[in-house]
Amino acid sequence: MWRTPSETKVEASQKAKPETDSDKDHAMYAEYELSQYRSAELLRQAEHERLVRETLRGRRAARREAAERTAEADSHTGRPRRHRFLRTA
């Protein structure tokens, strides 16, 4: 079998061989590995998103607490400063 200048001996011999059961097994194993990799990647991504949500929740809670503390310190009385409705003429 003749090979092109860019082909190596191994590439040329692989083209000449028919596909065997071990080649099929290797292909199935490679698909399995890809599936495992994708699964692990999805799990990592989900965990990262959970951490982001948890962080945002904590920040919002901290802002709410700070706003409540500030509001408590600013207010001297329990009644509002302005009337709720305008006076009628």
Jmol script that loads the backbone (N, CA, C; Angstrom):
load data "model"
ATOM      1  N   MET A   1       0.842  -1.175   0.000  1.00  0.00           N
ATOM      2  CA  MET A   1       0.000   0.000   0.000  1.00  0.00           C
ATOM      3  C   MET A   1       0.888   1.239   0.000  1.00  0.00           C
ATOM      4  N   TRP A   2       0.578   2.139  -0.887  1.00  0.00           N
ATOM      5  CA  TRP A   2       1.345   3.378  -0.981  1.00  0.00           C
ATOM      6  C   TRP A   2       0.786   4.401  -0.026  1.00  0.00           C
ATOM      7  N   ARG A   3       1.663   5.218   0.534  1.00  0.00           N
ATOM      8  CA  ARG A   3       1.191   6.270   1.434  1.00  0.00           C
ATOM      9  C   ARG A   3       1.559   7.632   0.883  1.00  0.00           C
ATOM     10  N   THR A   4       0.761   8.612   1.273  1.00  0.00           N
ATOM     11  CA  THR A   4       1.043   9.978   0.843  1.00  0.00           C
ATOM     12  C   THR A   4       2.184  10.515   1.689  1.00  0.00           C
ATOM     13  N   PRO A   5       2.843  11.573   1.239  1.00  0.00           N
ATOM     14  CA  PRO A   5       3.986  12.103   2.003  1.00  0.00           C
ATOM     15  C   PRO A   5       3.613  12.576   3.410  1.00  0.00           C
ATOM     16  N   SER A   6       2.378  13.055   3.606  1.00  0.00           N
ATOM     17  CA  SER A   6       2.009  13.580   4.926  1.00  0.00           C
ATOM     18  C   SER A   6       1.599  12.478   5.897  1.00  0.00           C
ATOM     19  N   GLU A   7       1.312  11.263   5.391  1.00  0.00           N
ATOM     20  CA  GLU A   7       0.900  10.165   6.262  1.00  0.00           C
ATOM     21  C   GLU A   7       2.104   9.500   6.900  1.00  0.00           C
ATOM     22  N   THR A   8       1.905   9.077   8.140  1.00  0.00           N
ATOM     23  CA  THR A   8       2.951   8.292   8.791  1.00  0.00           C
ATOM     24  C   THR A   8       2.691   6.830   8.492  1.00  0.00           C
ATOM     25  N   LYS A   9       3.606   5.985   8.858  1.00  0.00           N
ATOM     26  CA  LYS A   9       3.422   4.551   8.644  1.00  0.00           C
ATOM     27  C   LYS A   9       2.222   4.030   9.435  1.00  0.00           C
ATOM     28  N   VAL A  10       2.059   4.561  10.638  1.00  0.00           N
ATOM     29  CA  VAL A  10       0.954   4.117  11.490  1.00  0.00           C
ATOM     30  C   VAL A  10      -0.382   4.498  10.863  1.00  0.00           C
ATOM     31  N   GLU A  11      -0.493   5.745  10.387  1.00  0.00           N
ATOM     32  CA  GLU A  11      -1.738   6.185   9.757  1.00  0.00           C
ATOM     33  C   GLU A  11      -2.057   5.336   8.535  1.00  0.00           C
ATOM     34  N   ALA A  12      -1.075   5.040   7.736  1.00  0.00           N
ATOM     35  CA  ALA A  12      -1.278   4.239   6.537  1.00  0.00           C
ATOM     36  C   ALA A  12      -1.708   2.828   6.904  1.00  0.00           C
ATOM     37  N   SER A  13      -1.122   2.264   7.951  1.00  0.00           N
ATOM     38  CA  SER A  13      -1.488   0.895   8.327  1.00  0.00           C
ATOM     39  C   SER A  13      -2.875   0.853   8.957  1.00  0.00           C
ATOM     40  N   GLN A  14      -3.280   1.913   9.637  1.00  0.00           N
ATOM     41  CA  GLN A  14      -4.615   1.949  10.234  1.00  0.00           C
ATOM     42  C   GLN A  14      -5.689   2.016   9.155  1.00  0.00           C
ATOM     43  N   LYS A  15      -5.418   2.697   8.062  1.00  0.00           N
ATOM     44  CA  LYS A  15      -6.374   2.752   6.965  1.00  0.00           C
ATOM     45  C   LYS A  15      -6.535   1.387   6.313  1.00  0.00           C
ATOM     46  N   ALA A  16      -5.480   0.622   6.268  1.00  0.00           N
ATOM     47  CA  ALA A  16      -5.507  -0.669   5.597  1.00  0.00           C
ATOM     48  C   ALA A  16      -6.249  -1.718   6.419  1.00  0.00           C
ATOM     49  N   LYS A  17      -6.261  -1.581   7.778  1.00  0.00           N
ATOM     50  CA  LYS A  17      -6.879  -2.592   8.634  1.00  0.00           C
ATOM     51  C   LYS A  17      -8.391  -2.390   8.701  1.00  0.00           C
ATOM     52  N   PRO A  18      -9.157  -3.470   8.646  1.00  0.00           N
ATOM     53  CA  PRO A  18     -10.601  -3.342   8.871  1.00  0.00           C
ATOM     54  C   PRO A  18     -10.863  -3.091  10.359  1.00  0.00           C
ATOM     55  N   GLU A  19     -12.031  -2.529  10.673  1.00  0.00           N
ATOM     56  CA  GLU A  19     -12.367  -2.225  12.069  1.00  0.00           C
ATOM     57  C   GLU A  19     -12.586  -3.525  12.824  1.00  0.00           C
ATOM     58  N   THR A  20     -11.988  -3.632  14.008  1.00  0.00           N
ATOM     59  CA  THR A  20     -12.087  -4.849  14.808  1.00  0.00           C
ATOM     60  C   THR A  20     -12.964  -4.602  16.021  1.00  0.00           C
ATOM     61  N   ASP A  21     -13.223  -5.671  16.772  1.00  0.00           N
ATOM     62  CA  ASP A  21     -14.019  -5.541  17.993  1.00  0.00           C
ATOM     63  C   ASP A  21     -13.326  -4.655  19.014  1.00  0.00           C
ATOM     64  N   SER A  22     -12.000  -4.726  19.080  1.00  0.00           N
ATOM     65  CA  SER A  22     -11.286  -3.896  20.049  1.00  0.00           C
ATOM     66  C   SER A  22     -11.425  -2.410  19.682  1.00  0.00           C
ATOM     67  N   ASP A  23     -11.493  -2.100  18.375  1.00  0.00           N
ATOM     68  CA  ASP A  23     -11.712  -0.715  17.962  1.00  0.00           C
ATOM     69  C   ASP A  23     -13.098  -0.252  18.401  1.00  0.00           C
ATOM     70  N   LYS A  24     -14.075  -1.148  18.273  1.00  0.00           N
ATOM     71  CA  LYS A  24     -15.440  -0.803  18.703  1.00  0.00           C
ATOM     72  C   LYS A  24     -15.485  -0.607  20.213  1.00  0.00           C
ATOM     73  N   ASP A  25     -14.794  -1.487  20.945  1.00  0.00           N
ATOM     74  CA  ASP A  25     -14.732  -1.361  22.398  1.00  0.00           C
ATOM     75  C   ASP A  25     -14.089  -0.041  22.793  1.00  0.00           C
ATOM     76  N   HIS A  26     -13.022   0.313  22.078  1.00  0.00           N
ATOM     77  CA  HIS A  26     -12.340   1.576  22.372  1.00  0.00           C
ATOM     78  C   HIS A  26     -13.278   2.758  22.115  1.00  0.00           C
ATOM     79  N   ALA A  27     -14.046   2.705  21.038  1.00  0.00           N
ATOM     80  CA  ALA A  27     -14.976   3.789  20.714  1.00  0.00           C
ATOM     81  C   ALA A  27     -16.059   3.894  21.782  1.00  0.00           C
ATOM     82  N   MET A  28     -16.566   2.753  22.249  1.00  0.00           N
ATOM     83  CA  MET A  28     -17.596   2.775  23.292  1.00  0.00           C
ATOM     84  C   MET A  28     -17.013   3.326  24.596  1.00  0.00           C
ATOM     85  N   TYR A  29     -15.791   2.930  24.912  1.00  0.00           N
ATOM     86  CA  TYR A  29     -15.154   3.429  26.124  1.00  0.00           C
ATOM     87  C   TYR A  29     -14.939   4.940  26.035  1.00  0.00           C
ATOM     88  N   ALA A  30     -14.556   5.415  24.854  1.00  0.00           N
ATOM     89  CA  ALA A  30     -14.359   6.852  24.670  1.00  0.00           C
ATOM     90  C   ALA A  30     -15.679   7.594  24.851  1.00  0.00           C
ATOM     91  N   GLU A  31     -16.776   7.044  24.337  1.00  0.00           N
ATOM     92  CA  GLU A  31     -18.089   7.667  24.528  1.00  0.00           C
ATOM     93  C   GLU A  31     -18.465   7.675  26.003  1.00  0.00           C
ATOM     94  N   TYR A  32     -18.171   6.575  26.694  1.00  0.00           N
ATOM     95  CA  TYR A  32     -18.443   6.495  28.127  1.00  0.00           C
ATOM     96  C   TYR A  32     -17.649   7.556  28.887  1.00  0.00           C
ATOM     97  N   GLU A  33     -16.377   7.697  28.542  1.00  0.00           N
ATOM     98  CA  GLU A  33     -15.543   8.715  29.193  1.00  0.00           C
ATOM     99  C   GLU A  33     -16.098  10.114  28.955  1.00  0.00           C
ATOM    100  N   LEU A  34     -16.517  10.385  27.715  1.00  0.00           N
ATOM    101  CA  LEU A  34     -17.107  11.692  27.414  1.00  0.00           C
ATOM    102  C   LEU A  34     -18.366  11.921  28.228  1.00  0.00           C
ATOM    103  N   SER A  35     -19.183  10.902  28.351  1.00  0.00           N
ATOM    104  CA  SER A  35     -20.409  11.007  29.132  1.00  0.00           C
ATOM    105  C   SER A  35     -20.093  11.312  30.597  1.00  0.00           C
ATOM    106  N   GLN A  36     -19.107  10.622  31.140  1.00  0.00           N
ATOM    107  CA  GLN A  36     -18.694  10.860  32.525  1.00  0.00           C
ATOM    108  C   GLN A  36     -18.151  12.278  32.702  1.00  0.00           C
ATOM    109  N   TYR A  37     -17.382  12.729  31.735  1.00  0.00           N
ATOM    110  CA  TYR A  37     -16.825  14.084  31.791  1.00  0.00           C
ATOM    111  C   TYR A  37     -17.947  15.125  31.767  1.00  0.00           C
ATOM    112  N   ARG A  38     -18.910  14.937  30.849  1.00  0.00           N
ATOM    113  CA  ARG A  38     -20.031  15.880  30.769  1.00  0.00           C
ATOM    114  C   ARG A  38     -20.833  15.896  32.060  1.00  0.00           C
ATOM    115  N   SER A  39     -21.068  14.724  32.607  1.00  0.00           N
ATOM    116  CA  SER A  39     -21.817  14.625  33.854  1.00  0.00           C
ATOM    117  C   SER A  39     -21.104  15.362  34.985  1.00  0.00           C
ATOM    118  N   ALA A  40     -19.813  15.144  35.108  1.00  0.00           N
ATOM    119  CA  ALA A  40     -19.028  15.818  36.148  1.00  0.00           C
ATOM    120  C   ALA A  40     -19.031  17.327  35.935  1.00  0.00           C
ATOM    121  N   GLU A  41     -18.944  17.746  34.694  1.00  0.00           N
ATOM    122  CA  GLU A  41     -18.949  19.184  34.390  1.00  0.00           C
ATOM    123  C   GLU A  41     -20.292  19.809  34.758  1.00  0.00           C
ATOM    124  N   LEU A  42     -21.385  19.122  34.464  1.00  0.00           N
ATOM    125  CA  LEU A  42     -22.709  19.634  34.833  1.00  0.00           C
ATOM    126  C   LEU A  42     -22.864  19.724  36.344  1.00  0.00           C
ATOM    127  N   LEU A  43     -22.329  18.751  37.062  1.00  0.00           N
ATOM    128  CA  LEU A  43     -22.385  18.798  38.527  1.00  0.00           C
ATOM    129  C   LEU A  43     -21.588  19.977  39.067  1.00  0.00           C
ATOM    130  N   ARG A  44     -20.395  20.210  38.500  1.00  0.00           N
ATOM    131  CA  ARG A  44     -19.590  21.366  38.937  1.00  0.00           C
ATOM    132  C   ARG A  44     -20.309  22.675  38.654  1.00  0.00           C
ATOM    133  N   GLN A  45     -20.924  22.764  37.484  1.00  0.00           N
ATOM    134  CA  GLN A  45     -21.639  23.982  37.109  1.00  0.00           C
ATOM    135  C   GLN A  45     -22.826  24.227  38.042  1.00  0.00           C
ATOM    136  N   ALA A  46     -23.579  23.176  38.365  1.00  0.00           N
ATOM    137  CA  ALA A  46     -24.719  23.311  39.269  1.00  0.00           C
ATOM    138  C   ALA A  46     -24.260  23.750  40.657  1.00  0.00           C
ATOM    139  N   GLU A  47     -23.173  23.183  41.144  1.00  0.00           N
ATOM    140  CA  GLU A  47     -22.643  23.570  42.455  1.00  0.00           C
ATOM    141  C   GLU A  47     -22.214  25.035  42.452  1.00  0.00           C
ATOM    142  N   HIS A  48     -21.574  25.470  41.381  1.00  0.00           N
ATOM    143  CA  HIS A  48     -21.156  26.869  41.270  1.00  0.00           C
ATOM    144  C   HIS A  48     -22.374  27.795  41.291  1.00  0.00           C
ATOM    145  N   GLU A  49     -23.420  27.438  40.551  1.00  0.00           N
ATOM    146  CA  GLU A  49     -24.629  28.265  40.525  1.00  0.00           C
ATOM    147  C   GLU A  49     -25.291  28.318  41.890  1.00  0.00           C
ATOM    148  N   ARG A  50     -25.291  27.186  42.632  1.00  0.00           N
ATOM    149  CA  ARG A  50     -25.840  27.190  43.991  1.00  0.00           C
ATOM    150  C   ARG A  50     -25.054  28.133  44.894  1.00  0.00           C
ATOM    151  N   LEU A  51     -23.726  28.101  44.776  1.00  0.00           N
ATOM    152  CA  LEU A  51     -22.896  28.991  45.591  1.00  0.00           C
ATOM    153  C   LEU A  51     -23.169  30.455  45.265  1.00  0.00           C
ATOM    154  N   VAL A  52     -23.352  30.763  43.982  1.00  0.00           N
ATOM    155  CA  VAL A  52     -23.640  32.143  43.574  1.00  0.00           C
ATOM    156  C   VAL A  52     -24.967  32.593  44.170  1.00  0.00           C
ATOM    157  N   ARG A  53     -26.001  31.731  44.061  1.00  0.00           N
ATOM    158  CA  ARG A  53     -27.312  32.089  44.622  1.00  0.00           C
ATOM    159  C   ARG A  53     -27.232  32.300  46.125  1.00  0.00           C
ATOM    160  N   GLU A  54     -26.505  31.422  46.810  1.00  0.00           N
ATOM    161  CA  GLU A  54     -26.360  31.531  48.253  1.00  0.00           C
ATOM    162  C   GLU A  54     -25.645  32.833  48.632  1.00  0.00           C
ATOM    163  N   THR A  55     -24.618  33.181  47.895  1.00  0.00           N
ATOM    164  CA  THR A  55     -23.888  34.429  48.148  1.00  0.00           C
ATOM    165  C   THR A  55     -24.792  35.637  47.955  1.00  0.00           C
ATOM    166  N   LEU A  56     -25.552  35.637  46.866  1.00  0.00           N
ATOM    167  CA  LEU A  56     -26.455  36.761  46.608  1.00  0.00           C
ATOM    168  C   LEU A  56     -27.513  36.871  47.700  1.00  0.00           C
ATOM    169  N   ARG A  57     -28.050  35.729  48.138  1.00  0.00           N
ATOM    170  CA  ARG A  57     -29.037  35.753  49.215  1.00  0.00           C
ATOM    171  C   ARG A  57     -28.444  36.368  50.482  1.00  0.00           C
ATOM    172  N   GLY A  58     -27.216  35.982  50.803  1.00  0.00           N
ATOM    173  CA  GLY A  58     -26.548  36.531  51.987  1.00  0.00           C
ATOM    174  C   GLY A  58     -26.321  38.030  51.878  1.00  0.00           C
ATOM    175  N   ARG A  59     -25.924  38.494  50.693  1.00  0.00           N
ATOM    176  CA  ARG A  59     -25.708  39.928  50.503  1.00  0.00           C
ATOM    177  C   ARG A  59     -27.009  40.702  50.656  1.00  0.00           C
ATOM    178  N   ARG A  60     -28.093  40.162  50.055  1.00  0.00           N
ATOM    179  CA  ARG A  60     -29.390  40.839  50.184  1.00  0.00           C
ATOM    180  C   ARG A  60     -29.826  40.918  51.640  1.00  0.00           C
ATOM    181  N   ALA A  61     -29.654  39.824  52.378  1.00  0.00           N
ATOM    182  CA  ALA A  61     -30.035  39.803  53.792  1.00  0.00           C
ATOM    183  C   ALA A  61     -29.215  40.822  54.581  1.00  0.00           C
ATOM    184  N   ALA A  62     -27.926  40.920  54.282  1.00  0.00           N
ATOM    185  CA  ALA A  62     -27.068  41.886  54.980  1.00  0.00           C
ATOM    186  C   ALA A  62     -27.515  43.323  54.678  1.00  0.00           C
ATOM    187  N   ARG A  63     -27.863  43.586  53.397  1.00  0.00           N
ATOM    188  CA  ARG A  63     -28.348  44.930  53.043  1.00  0.00           C
ATOM    189  C   ARG A  63     -29.645  45.247  53.772  1.00  0.00           C
ATOM    190  N   ARG A  64     -30.569  44.257  53.832  1.00  0.00           N
ATOM    191  CA  ARG A  64     -31.837  44.477  54.530  1.00  0.00           C
ATOM    192  C   ARG A  64     -31.610  44.795  55.998  1.00  0.00           C
ATOM    193  N   GLU A  65     -30.725  44.026  56.643  1.00  0.00           N
ATOM    194  CA  GLU A  65     -30.430  44.261  58.058  1.00  0.00           C
ATOM    195  C   GLU A  65     -29.821  45.649  58.259  1.00  0.00           C
ATOM    196  N   ALA A  66     -28.912  46.031  57.378  1.00  0.00           N
ATOM    197  CA  ALA A  66     -28.276  47.349  57.500  1.00  0.00           C
ATOM    198  C   ALA A  66     -29.314  48.457  57.304  1.00  0.00           C
ATOM    199  N   ALA A  67     -30.224  48.261  56.359  1.00  0.00           N
ATOM    200  CA  ALA A  67     -31.260  49.266  56.113  1.00  0.00           C
ATOM    201  C   ALA A  67     -32.196  49.374  57.320  1.00  0.00           C
ATOM    202  N   GLU A  68     -32.523  48.248  57.936  1.00  0.00           N
ATOM    203  CA  GLU A  68     -33.388  48.270  59.125  1.00  0.00           C
ATOM    204  C   GLU A  68     -32.691  48.984  60.275  1.00  0.00           C
ATOM    205  N   ARG A  69     -31.414  48.720  60.480  1.00  0.00           N
ATOM    206  CA  ARG A  69     -30.672  49.384  61.558  1.00  0.00           C
ATOM    207  C   ARG A  69     -30.610  50.888  61.328  1.00  0.00           C
ATOM    208  N   THR A  70     -30.376  51.277  60.073  1.00  0.00           N
ATOM    209  CA  THR A  70     -30.312  52.701  59.741  1.00  0.00           C
ATOM    210  C   THR A  70     -31.669  53.353  59.949  1.00  0.00           C
ATOM    211  N   ALA A  71     -32.725  52.697  59.535  1.00  0.00           N
ATOM    212  CA  ALA A  71     -34.080  53.242  59.686  1.00  0.00           C
ATOM    213  C   ALA A  71     -34.440  53.381  61.163  1.00  0.00           C
ATOM    214  N   GLU A  72     -34.043  52.402  61.982  1.00  0.00           N
ATOM    215  CA  GLU A  72     -34.331  52.481  63.414  1.00  0.00           C
ATOM    216  C   GLU A  72     -33.577  53.637  64.059  1.00  0.00           C
ATOM    217  N   ALA A  73     -32.356  53.860  63.663  1.00  0.00           N
ATOM    218  CA  ALA A  73     -31.555  54.932  64.249  1.00  0.00           C
ATOM    219  C   ALA A  73     -32.071  56.302  63.812  1.00  0.00           C
ATOM    220  N   ASP A  74     -32.576  56.436  62.603  1.00  0.00           N
ATOM    221  CA  ASP A  74     -33.048  57.721  62.094  1.00  0.00           C
ATOM    222  C   ASP A  74     -34.400  58.126  62.642  1.00  0.00           C
ATOM    223  N   SER A  75     -35.251  57.170  62.915  1.00  0.00           N
ATOM    224  CA  SER A  75     -36.602  57.539  63.335  1.00  0.00           C
ATOM    225  C   SER A  75     -36.649  57.769  64.842  1.00  0.00           C
ATOM    226  N   HIS A  76     -37.300  58.867  65.230  1.00  0.00           N
ATOM    227  CA  HIS A  76     -37.439  59.187  66.645  1.00  0.00           C
ATOM    228  C   HIS A  76     -38.828  58.846  67.141  1.00  0.00           C
ATOM    229  N   THR A  77     -39.781  58.945  66.274  1.00  0.00           N
ATOM    230  CA  THR A  77     -41.151  58.639  66.658  1.00  0.00           C
ATOM    231  C   THR A  77     -41.711  57.582  65.718  1.00  0.00           C
ATOM    232  N   GLY A  78     -42.816  57.009  66.121  1.00  0.00           N
ATOM    233  CA  GLY A  78     -43.425  55.971  65.318  1.00  0.00           C
ATOM    234  C   GLY A  78     -44.385  56.516  64.277  1.00  0.00           C
ATOM    235  N   ARG A  79     -44.695  57.818  64.336  1.00  0.00           N
ATOM    236  CA  ARG A  79     -45.665  58.365  63.377  1.00  0.00           C
ATOM    237  C   ARG A  79     -44.943  58.974  62.176  1.00  0.00           C
ATOM    238  N   PRO A  80     -45.612  58.940  61.029  1.00  0.00           N
ATOM    239  CA  PRO A  80     -44.985  59.501  59.823  1.00  0.00           C
ATOM    240  C   PRO A  80     -44.902  61.024  59.895  1.00  0.00           C
ATOM    241  N   ARG A  81     -43.977  61.616  59.173  1.00  0.00           N
ATOM    242  CA  ARG A  81     -43.777  63.063  59.193  1.00  0.00           C
ATOM    243  C   ARG A  81     -44.851  63.799  58.409  1.00  0.00           C
ATOM    244  N   ARG A  82     -45.330  63.201  57.370  1.00  0.00           N
ATOM    245  CA  ARG A  82     -46.324  63.885  56.543  1.00  0.00           C
ATOM    246  C   ARG A  82     -47.663  63.178  56.645  1.00  0.00           C
ATOM    247  N   HIS A  83     -48.732  63.929  56.359  1.00  0.00           N
ATOM    248  CA  HIS A  83     -50.046  63.326  56.346  1.00  0.00           C
ATOM    249  C   HIS A  83     -50.164  62.434  55.122  1.00  0.00           C
ATOM    250  N   ARG A  84     -50.911  61.394  55.282  1.00  0.00           N
ATOM    251  CA  ARG A  84     -51.059  60.461  54.195  1.00  0.00           C
ATOM    252  C   ARG A  84     -51.870  61.051  53.048  1.00  0.00           C
ATOM    253  N   PHE A  85     -52.913  61.747  53.374  1.00  0.00           N
ATOM    254  CA  PHE A  85     -53.776  62.351  52.342  1.00  0.00           C
ATOM    255  C   PHE A  85     -53.701  63.865  52.439  1.00  0.00           C
ATOM    256  N   LEU A  86     -53.850  64.526  51.314  1.00  0.00           N
ATOM    257  CA  LEU A  86     -53.886  65.986  51.319  1.00  0.00           C
ATOM    258  C   LEU A  86     -55.190  66.474  51.928  1.00  0.00           C
ATOM    259  N   ARG A  87     -55.140  67.661  52.495  1.00  0.00           N
ATOM    260  CA  ARG A  87     -56.368  68.234  53.061  1.00  0.00           C
ATOM    261  C   ARG A  87     -57.252  68.745  51.932  1.00  0.00           C
ATOM    262  N   THR A  88     -58.520  68.597  52.123  1.00  0.00           N
ATOM    263  CA  THR A  88     -59.453  69.084  51.105  1.00  0.00           C
ATOM    264  C   THR A  88     -59.731  70.557  51.351  1.00  0.00           C
ATOM    265  N   ALA A  89     -60.074  71.287  50.302  1.00  0.00           N
ATOM    266  CA  ALA A  89     -60.286  72.725  50.433  1.00  0.00           C
ATOM    267  C   ALA A  89     -61.688  73.047  50.926  1.00  0.00           C
TER     268      ALA A  89
END
end "model"
wireframe off; spacefill off
backbone 0.3
color backbone group
